[in-house]
């Protein structure tokens, strides 16, 4: 399985869209609440544009969330799956290393 890594733009796009949908807002409605164009919002949601800090605050306020929540990689289903995948890979790696270490120690004890 390839190790897919989300960039900051992709995380923002996913969180923005997910939060917008949770609020039951269309792109047009969210854009209106944030005082931006629907076209610009659309471009942010597909990772083509990246908002200024002020714009991020306006979007977060319109969604009634904290601005930092727009960048929480584990807040989206994709982010949660990537986090779980990384956790599983780390656990498997740890188990393999421990098994190898124990096998080596057993072989050395026999000698």
C-alpha positions as CSV (number, residue, x, y, z in Angstrom):
1,X,0.0,0.0,0.0
2,X,1.6,3.3,-1.0
3,X,2.2,5.8,1.8
4,X,0.0,8.7,0.9
5,X,0.8,11.9,2.6
6,X,-1.7,14.8,2.6
7,X,-0.2,18.3,2.2
8,X,-1.5,21.3,4.1
9,X,-3.6,22.4,1.1
10,X,-5.3,19.0,0.9
11,X,-5.9,18.9,4.6
12,X,-7.5,22.4,4.5
13,X,-9.6,21.5,1.5
14,X,-10.9,18.3,3.1
15,X,-11.7,19.9,6.4
16,X,-13.3,22.9,4.8
17,X,-15.6,20.8,2.7
18,X,-16.4,18.4,5.5
19,X,-17.2,21.2,7.9
20,X,-19.3,23.0,5.3
21,X,-21.3,19.9,4.7
22,X,-21.7,19.3,8.4
23,X,-23.2,22.7,8.7
24,X,-25.6,22.0,5.8
25,X,-24.1,24.8,3.7
26,X,-23.6,25.0,0.0
27,X,-20.4,26.6,-1.3
28,X,-22.5,29.7,-2.2
29,X,-23.9,30.0,1.3
30,X,-20.6,29.6,3.0
31,X,-19.0,32.1,0.6
32,X,-21.7,34.6,1.4
33,X,-21.3,34.1,5.2
34,X,-17.5,34.5,4.8
35,X,-17.7,37.5,2.4
36,X,-15.9,35.8,-0.4
37,X,-16.8,34.6,-3.9
38,X,-18.2,31.0,-4.3
39,X,-15.6,30.6,-7.1
40,X,-12.8,31.3,-4.7
41,X,-14.2,29.0,-2.1
42,X,-14.5,26.3,-4.8
43,X,-10.8,26.7,-5.7
44,X,-9.8,26.4,-2.0
45,X,-11.9,23.2,-1.7
46,X,-10.0,21.6,-4.6
47,X,-6.6,22.8,-3.3
48,X,-6.0,25.3,-6.1
49,X,-5.9,28.4,-3.9
50,X,-4.7,28.9,-0.4
51,X,-6.4,31.6,1.8
52,X,-4.6,34.3,3.7
53,X,-4.7,34.1,7.5
54,X,-7.5,36.7,7.6
55,X,-9.5,34.6,5.1
56,X,-9.0,31.5,7.1
57,X,-10.4,33.3,10.2
58,X,-13.4,34.4,8.2
59,X,-14.1,30.9,6.9
60,X,-13.7,29.4,10.4
61,X,-16.0,32.0,11.9
62,X,-18.6,31.3,9.2
63,X,-18.3,27.6,10.1
64,X,-18.4,28.3,13.8
65,X,-15.1,26.5,14.4
66,X,-11.7,27.5,15.6
67,X,-9.3,28.3,12.7
68,X,-6.8,25.7,13.7
69,X,-9.5,23.0,13.2
70,X,-9.2,23.6,9.5
71,X,-5.7,22.1,9.7
72,X,-6.4,19.0,11.9
73,X,-5.3,16.1,9.7
74,X,-7.1,13.6,11.8
75,X,-10.4,15.5,11.6
76,X,-11.3,14.0,8.2
77,X,-12.0,10.4,7.4
78,X,-9.0,10.3,5.1
79,X,-6.8,11.8,7.7
80,X,-8.0,9.4,10.3
81,X,-7.3,6.5,8.0
82,X,-3.8,7.7,7.3
83,X,-3.2,8.1,11.0
84,X,-4.5,4.6,11.6
85,X,-2.4,3.2,8.8
86,X,0.7,4.9,10.2
87,X,0.0,3.5,13.7
88,X,-0.5,0.0,12.4
89,X,2.7,0.1,10.4
90,X,4.6,1.4,13.4
91,X,3.2,-1.4,15.6
92,X,4.0,-4.1,13.0
93,X,7.6,-2.7,12.7
94,X,7.9,-2.8,16.5
95,X,6.7,-6.4,16.7
96,X,9.1,-7.5,13.9
97,X,12.1,-5.7,15.6
98,X,11.2,-7.3,19.0
99,X,10.9,-10.8,17.4
100,X,14.2,-10.4,15.6
101,X,15.9,-9.2,18.8
102,X,14.4,-12.1,20.8
103,X,15.5,-14.6,18.1
104,X,19.0,-13.3,18.1
105,X,19.2,-13.4,21.9
106,X,17.9,-17.0,21.9
107,X,20.5,-18.0,19.3
108,X,23.3,-16.3,21.2
109,X,22.2,-18.0,24.4
110,X,22.4,-21.4,22.7
111,X,26.0,-20.8,21.6
